[in-house]
Amino acid sequence: MTPKRKAAVTTTHDGAAPSLPQLCSEAADHVARARLALFDENYDADQALAHLDDAILCLKRLFAHGSAASERGSNGNGSRPGLRSA
Protein backbone atom coordinates (compact mmCIF):
# COMPACT_ATOMS: atom_id res chain seq x y z
CA MET A 1 0.00 0.00 0.00
CA THR A 2 1.42 3.39 -0.98
CA PRO A 3 1.30 6.23 1.54
CA LYS A 4 -1.23 8.98 0.99
CA ARG A 5 0.14 12.12 -0.58
CA LYS A 6 0.21 15.17 1.69
CA ALA A 7 -0.96 18.51 0.39
CA ALA A 8 1.87 20.68 -0.92
CA VAL A 9 0.40 23.86 0.49
CA THR A 10 0.29 23.95 4.25
CA THR A 11 -0.69 26.66 6.65
CA THR A 12 -0.19 27.05 10.34
CA HIS A 13 -2.97 26.43 12.84
CA ASP A 14 -3.96 30.13 12.72
CA GLY A 15 -4.14 30.21 8.90
CA ALA A 16 -0.83 32.08 8.42
CA ALA A 17 1.80 31.05 5.91
CA PRO A 18 4.24 28.42 7.19
CA SER A 19 7.60 29.53 8.62
CA LEU A 20 10.90 28.88 6.87
CA PRO A 21 11.72 25.88 9.09
CA GLN A 22 8.27 24.43 8.36
CA LEU A 23 8.82 24.82 4.61
CA CYS A 24 12.26 23.19 4.86
CA SER A 25 10.80 20.34 6.88
CA GLU A 26 7.96 19.88 4.40
CA ALA A 27 10.37 19.80 1.44
CA ALA A 28 12.58 17.26 3.21
CA ASP A 29 9.53 15.15 4.05
CA HIS A 30 8.49 15.05 0.39
CA VAL A 31 12.00 14.05 -0.72
CA ALA A 32 12.02 11.27 1.89
CA ARG A 33 8.62 10.05 0.69
CA ALA A 34 9.86 10.10 -2.91
CA ARG A 35 12.84 7.93 -1.92
CA LEU A 36 10.52 5.51 -0.16
CA ALA A 37 8.29 5.31 -3.23
CA LEU A 38 11.31 4.49 -5.41
CA PHE A 39 13.07 2.04 -3.14
CA ASP A 40 10.06 0.33 -1.59
CA GLU A 41 9.18 -3.12 -2.87
CA ASN A 42 6.10 -1.59 -4.54
CA TYR A 43 8.23 0.77 -6.70
CA ASP A 44 5.94 3.68 -7.61
CA ALA A 45 7.62 6.19 -9.93
CA ASP A 46 4.46 8.28 -10.31
CA GLN A 47 4.18 8.68 -6.54
CA ALA A 48 7.88 9.57 -6.31
CA LEU A 49 7.53 12.21 -9.03
CA ALA A 50 4.48 13.69 -7.30
CA HIS A 51 6.45 14.04 -4.06
CA LEU A 52 9.41 15.56 -5.88
CA ASP A 53 7.05 18.07 -7.53
CA ASP A 54 5.71 18.96 -4.07
CA ALA A 55 9.26 19.34 -2.73
CA ILE A 56 10.10 21.68 -5.63
CA LEU A 57 7.02 23.77 -4.83
CA CYS A 58 8.19 24.06 -1.21
CA LEU A 59 11.64 25.15 -2.36
CA LYS A 60 10.12 27.73 -4.72
CA ARG A 61 8.12 29.10 -1.79
CA LEU A 62 11.34 29.25 0.26
CA PHE A 63 13.08 31.12 -2.55
CA ALA A 64 10.17 33.55 -2.92
CA HIS A 65 10.16 34.17 0.82
CA GLY A 66 13.91 34.79 0.81
CA SER A 67 13.70 37.11 -2.19
CA ALA A 68 10.91 39.11 -0.58
CA ALA A 69 12.86 39.36 2.69
CA SER A 70 15.93 40.50 0.77
CA GLU A 71 13.90 43.20 -0.98
CA ARG A 72 12.49 44.42 2.34
CA GLY A 73 15.92 44.34 4.01
CA SER A 74 17.70 46.38 1.39
CA ASN A 75 18.12 50.15 1.84
CA GLY A 76 18.12 50.98 -1.84
CA ASN A 77 21.79 50.42 -2.64
CA GLY A 78 21.78 46.66 -2.14
CA SER A 79 23.28 46.65 1.34
CA ARG A 80 21.51 45.60 4.47
CA PRO A 81 20.58 48.23 7.04
CA GLY A 82 22.75 48.13 10.13
CA LEU A 83 25.80 46.85 8.28
CA ARG A 84 28.58 49.34 7.71
CA SER A 85 31.63 49.04 5.57
CA ALA A 86 35.03 49.75 7.08
Secondary structure by P-SEA (a helix, b strand, c coil): cccccccccccccccccccaaaaaaaaaaaaaaaaaaaacccccaaaaaaaaaaaaaaaaaaaaaaaaaaaaaccccccccccccc
